[in-house]
Amino acid sequence: MIVTTEHVTNKGQGTTRIPNRLINEKSPYLLQHAFNPVNWYPWGDEAFAKAKEENKPIFLSIGYSTCHWCHVMAHECFEDEEVASLLNEAFISIKVDKEERPDVDTVYMTVCQATTGHGGWPLTILMTPGQKPFYAATYIPKHSRYGIVGLIDLLTQVDLQWHENQKDLEQTGEQIASIMKREFQDRSNHGEVSKDLISLAVTQFQQSFDHDFGGFGNEPKFPTPHNLMFLLRYACLEQNEQALFMVENTLKHMYRGGIYDHIGYGFSRYSTDAKWLVPHFEKMLYDNALLCTTYLETYQYTKNPLYRTVAEQILKYIKREMTSPEGGFYCAQDADSEGVEGKYYVFTPEEVNKVLENKDGSFFCDYFDITKEGNFEGASIPNLIKNTDLKPNNERILHLCEKMYQFRQDRSTLHKDDKILTSWNALMIIAYAKAARILQKEEYITIARNAVDFINARLMDENGELYIRYRDGSADYPGHLDDYAFLGMALLEMYDSTFEVDYLKQAISITEKMIDKFWDDKNGGFFLNAKDAKQLIYRPKEVYDGAIPSGNSVASYLLQKLSHITANPRFLEYSDQQLRFLAGQVKDYPSGFSFSLIAMLCALYPSKEIVCVAAEDTGKKGGSQDSDAKINISQLTNYLAENFEPNTVVLLKTEQNEEELLKIANYVKDYTMINDRVTYYLCENHSCYAPVNELNNNK
């Protein structure tokens, strides 16, 4: 352990604080706890060896740096000398950043949900030195209140039980671990992939849909964009107006509400109320990436300019506040500023009028419903719920928002979790690449390309294997299923937007590694952690699509796409096995597995393949057949921009890329240009048309 001291001034007096072991970590969350009086250990061999040596139970606390209730419990308990004394004397205390160690978090969150019926962060686990859990909870106050056991009482009781009935606690831990292994590692149910699953999911969404304000279920309301992605695809493939209504109604109301930051852009984590007014103010990279993709696709399908505007504003926010100088994307921004939740985001009329001239101030307050009474603890969250004149590109409002944005920046600051995660970055790459293709803006593909280059340079070793996290010059923790599956999908998106074969080659390489490292040869499906990773009490296999799609659902989608692109029977075989595995898992409640259903839509509905054959240097100045080629390539890019076709794959074959492309998709070897012009080969639902020189929307 590196010994460091920190000199701080408290009411004019100097105080020296000595850090715990977390001071040597890179995680912003762990560093937030580095000066707690608790003798924290990071997850690792040292902590478990110490617990065994001293025969002490382990107190495991899992959270993340922008978690409001993690901050509350930290201030109330982990900065408290009385709590620290109990923990240091009777327990070995371990802190885990859930975003750096999703495997540890998944295992013990599943335990918490299975034993208590709910989950969330901070996650609190008491377990044996052998990592077997015997108690699980989320937030715990220092003292017992309102029927919730306090941490002081809990620790005291467990310490007593450990000395008097240790075997009983160990037996409980063994039983829980055994049940978890049986239920979540050795799951072997397989099912039939059918449209009945799709129809049941749509029915379930219809039953829980809020017709007044969009979204599903009761408050708190989460955006869960992959639910909307599924319904949009279903609406397109089935021409179902009701499914489209659920998508559009939700997107419009989310934008109008306070969950959307109308001043600086981007979405907060979730809404505490039904009409999306009062959010939990933290902003997560993955939410904004997935929502941006959803707004882009819905714009592409409906041509409603509102959705384009929202997507572009999200991308502006990410570029301005969440992009590192090296090109990667940061994780999150906190809900709290100066210890107060939401303080950064809210205004009073007095504040607005100080920044803007009287007429502009009144207009701004009326537009965003900023009142003396307020809508959040005496202040107002800007929103458009009551606004009947919705014009997202109103030049006057945009100008005034920039002034208020600068005021907000100067008034207070937000903590930013500046670590860079492979899987979340992949989701943001997908959004930028899709924006480049749909909106035909070169700026977006440049940002996406820089992020891919960052991952390749900083989050990948010389063997092409991924790490989970990069921060402060260090990449750490071997990649999990999500890292490989999400990056594979991002690389396919990059190919679709650039037609650069290297992206396709890397997607295939990443997918091959994914199969080798995570595939369950016995029961099918993919494990979360690799076969050569240090194993936990069981090897988790996530299927449920929570805040982000599960690695298994994205892996299925990736395999589906690659089987269509390459016609490789190996990918087709794994794809079929994976779909049967997923069907067995989702059959009871398919609407909880919406991204798995997206993969199933690829298999159940007609597919379309477009192969474009063009001369070398097509579309480049000075290239062969320059003027004619430009017209035809723009025809292809315009087609891909204008048409939402979720089950379509496109390949571009040129003299320049032919050798490399044939290694991937040998079936295109006989595809040539007809009439010395760019030629399109179209196949649909396993049937091919005659090659044509013009691409139109009728085929």
Secondary structure as GFF3:
##gff-version 3
##sequence-region A 1 699
A	DSSP	beta_strand	6	10	.	.	.	ID=ss1
A	DSSP	beta_strand	13	17	.	.	.	ID=ss2
A	DSSP	three_ten_helix	21	24	.	.	.	ID=ss3
A	DSSP	alpha_helix	28	32	.	.	.	ID=ss4
A	DSSP	beta_strand	40	42	.	.	.	ID=ss5
A	DSSP	alpha_helix	45	54	.	.	.	ID=ss6
A	DSSP	beta_strand	58	63	.	.	.	ID=ss7
A	DSSP	alpha_helix	68	73	.	.	.	ID=ss8
A	DSSP	pi_helix	74	78	.	.	.	ID=ss9
A	DSSP	alpha_helix	81	90	.	.	.	ID=ss10
A	DSSP	beta_strand	92	97	.	.	.	ID=ss11
A	DSSP	alpha_helix	102	116	.	.	.	ID=ss12
A	DSSP	beta_strand	123	127	.	.	.	ID=ss13
A	DSSP	beta_strand	133	137	.	.	.	ID=ss14
A	DSSP	alpha_helix	151	164	.	.	.	ID=ss15
A	DSSP	alpha_helix	166	184	.	.	.	ID=ss16
A	DSSP	alpha_helix	195	208	.	.	.	ID=ss17
A	DSSP	alpha_helix	225	238	.	.	.	ID=ss18
A	DSSP	alpha_helix	241	256	.	.	.	ID=ss19
A	DSSP	beta_strand	270	271	.	.	.	ID=ss20
A	DSSP	beta_strand	279	280	.	.	.	ID=ss21
A	DSSP	beta_strand	283	284	.	.	.	ID=ss22
A	DSSP	alpha_helix	285	302	.	.	.	ID=ss23
A	DSSP	alpha_helix	305	321	.	.	.	ID=ss24
A	DSSP	beta_strand	332	333	.	.	.	ID=ss25
A	DSSP	beta_strand	336	337	.	.	.	ID=ss26
A	DSSP	beta_strand	340	341	.	.	.	ID=ss27
A	DSSP	alpha_helix	349	355	.	.	.	ID=ss28
A	DSSP	alpha_helix	358	368	.	.	.	ID=ss29
A	DSSP	alpha_helix	395	411	.	.	.	ID=ss30
A	DSSP	beta_strand	416	417	.	.	.	ID=ss31
A	DSSP	beta_strand	420	421	.	.	.	ID=ss32
A	DSSP	alpha_helix	422	439	.	.	.	ID=ss33
A	DSSP	alpha_helix	442	458	.	.	.	ID=ss34
A	DSSP	beta_strand	467	471	.	.	.	ID=ss35
A	DSSP	beta_strand	474	478	.	.	.	ID=ss36
A	DSSP	alpha_helix	481	498	.	.	.	ID=ss37
A	DSSP	alpha_helix	501	518	.	.	.	ID=ss38
A	DSSP	alpha_helix	551	566	.	.	.	ID=ss39
A	DSSP	alpha_helix	569	586	.	.	.	ID=ss40
A	DSSP	three_ten_helix	590	592	.	.	.	ID=ss41
A	DSSP	alpha_helix	594	604	.	.	.	ID=ss42
A	DSSP	beta_strand	608	614	.	.	.	ID=ss43
A	DSSP	alpha_helix	626	642	.	.	.	ID=ss44
A	DSSP	beta_strand	648	654	.	.	.	ID=ss45
A	DSSP	alpha_helix	658	664	.	.	.	ID=ss46
A	DSSP	three_ten_helix	666	668	.	.	.	ID=ss47
A	DSSP	beta_strand	679	684	.	.	.	ID=ss48
A	DSSP	beta_strand	687	688	.	.	.	ID=ss49
###
